[in-house]
């Protein structure tokens, strides 16, 4: 499975988990805030890469229940505000980007774009507190994941 396909799968899952409270948040602000976290999954302890930090324990535990890797490292974290029916582009890395669109109610469409080409598309209904995960395998029995979740509305 390619990294971009795996990331697309993860994005779809995050979409399901992130947008359970869409009606409340949409009424409180101009958009629904989401967060995309680029994660590296591995069996080995991190290298000397100072850009990697251990993923928050609660999220790492959720991932460990779904995937074979015991160790998860945060590479990058991005926030975006997704408005009704508008396409929001979220750059994840130099090679990958997410396109997120709120379809109404609790449904979101998420497209994973890798190297400028569409890799996957997911349409999901998201429940508050859940995460969507997309990603793919990488070399040396590791994987790249993108975890997507809803953030609380700003006050």
C-alpha positions in Angstrom: 0.0 0.0 0.0 1.5 3.4 -0.9 2.0 6.1 1.6 -0.5 8.4 -0.2 -3.2 5.6 -0.2 -2.6 4.9 3.4 -2.8 8.6 4.2 -6.1 8.8 2.3 -7.5 6.0 4.3 -6.4 7.8 7.5 -8.0 11.0 6.3 -11.3 9.3 5.7 -11.2 7.8 9.2 -10.3 11.2 10.7 -13.3 12.7 8.9 -15.6 10.2 10.6 -14.2 11.0 14.0 -13.8 14.8 13.8 -17.1 16.2 12.8 -19.7 14.8 15.1 -20.4 18.2 16.6 -20.6 20.1 13.2 -23.9 21.8 13.8 -22.8 23.3 17.1 -19.4 24.4 15.8 -20.8 25.8 12.6 -23.1 28.0 14.5 -20.3 29.3 16.7 -17.8 30.2 14.1 -17.2 30.8 10.4 -15.8 27.3 10.0 -15.1 24.0 11.6 -11.6 23.7 12.9 -9.7 20.5 12.1 -6.2 19.4 12.7 -4.1 17.1 10.5 -1.1 15.4 12.1 1.5 13.7 10.0 2.7 10.6 11.9 5.5 8.2 11.4 4.8 4.6 12.6 7.7 2.3 13.4 8.9 -0.7 15.3 12.2 1.0 16.2 12.9 3.9 18.5 13.3 7.2 16.7 16.5 8.1 15.1 18.5 11.3 15.9 15.9 13.3 13.8 15.1 16.3 16.0 12.0 17.0 13.9 10.3 13.9 15.4 8.6 13.9 18.8 6.6 11.2 20.5 2.9 11.3 19.6 0.6 12.3 22.5 0.0 9.1 24.5 -3.8 8.9 24.1 -3.6 9.2 20.3 -0.7 6.7 20.1 -2.8 4.2 22.1 -5.7 4.6 19.6 -3.3 4.0 16.7 -1.7 1.0 18.4 -5.1 -0.7 18.7 -5.6 -0.4 14.9 -2.2 -0.9 13.5 0.8 -3.2 14.0 3.3 -0.6 15.0 4.0 0.1 18.6 5.8 3.5 18.2 4.3 6.7 16.7 6.1 9.9 16.2 4.7 13.3 15.2 6.3 14.8 12.2 4.1 17.9 11.6 0.8 19.3 12.8 -1.5 21.6 10.7 -4.7 23.3 11.6 -7.4 24.5 9.1 -10.8 26.0 9.2 -13.3 24.2 6.9 -16.2 26.4 5.8 -19.6 25.2 4.5 -19.3 23.8 1.0 -15.9 25.4 0.4 -12.8 23.4 -0.5 -10.0 23.8 2.0 -6.5 22.9 1.0 -4.2 21.7 3.8 -0.5 21.2 2.9 0.9 18.2 4.8 4.3 17.8 3.4 6.2 18.8 0.2 4.7 15.8 -1.5 1.2 15.5 0.0 -1.8 17.8 0.6 -5.4 17.3 1.8 -8.4 18.8 0.2 -11.3 19.0 2.7 -14.9 19.9 1.9 -17.8 20.2 4.3 -20.8 18.6 2.6 -23.4 19.6 5.2 -24.7 17.9 8.3 -21.9 15.7 9.5 -20.4 14.7 6.1 -17.0 15.7 4.8 -15.2 14.8 1.7 -11.4 14.4 2.0 -9.0 14.0 -0.9 -5.4 13.0 -0.5 -3.2 14.6 -3.2 0.3 13.1 -3.6 2.9 14.6 -5.9 0.2 16.8 -7.4 -2.1 13.8 -8.3 -5.2 12.6 -6.6 -4.5 9.4 -4.6 -7.7 8.8 -2.7 -11.1 10.3 -1.9 -13.2 9.6 1.2 -16.6 10.8 2.1 -17.4 10.3 5.8 -19.8 11.3 8.5 -17.7 12.3 11.5 -18.5 11.8 15.1 -17.1 14.1 17.8 -14.0 12.7 19.5 -13.2 10.3 16.7 -10.3 10.4 14.3 -9.9 9.7 10.6 -6.6 8.1 9.5 -5.1 7.9 6.0 -1.6 6.8 5.1 0.5 4.1 3.6 3.4 1.7 4.1 7.0 3.0 3.8 10.4 1.3 3.7 11.8 -0.8 6.5 8.4 -1.9 7.8 7.3 1.6 8.8 4.4 3.8 7.7 3.3 7.4 7.3 -0.2 8.3 8.6 -2.2 11.5 8.6 -4.6 11.7 11.6 -7.4 14.2 11.2 -9.6 15.3 14.0 -11.9 18.1 14.9 -10.7 20.9 17.2 -13.0 22.7 19.7 -14.4 26.0 18.5 -12.4 29.0 19.5 -14.2 31.2 22.0 
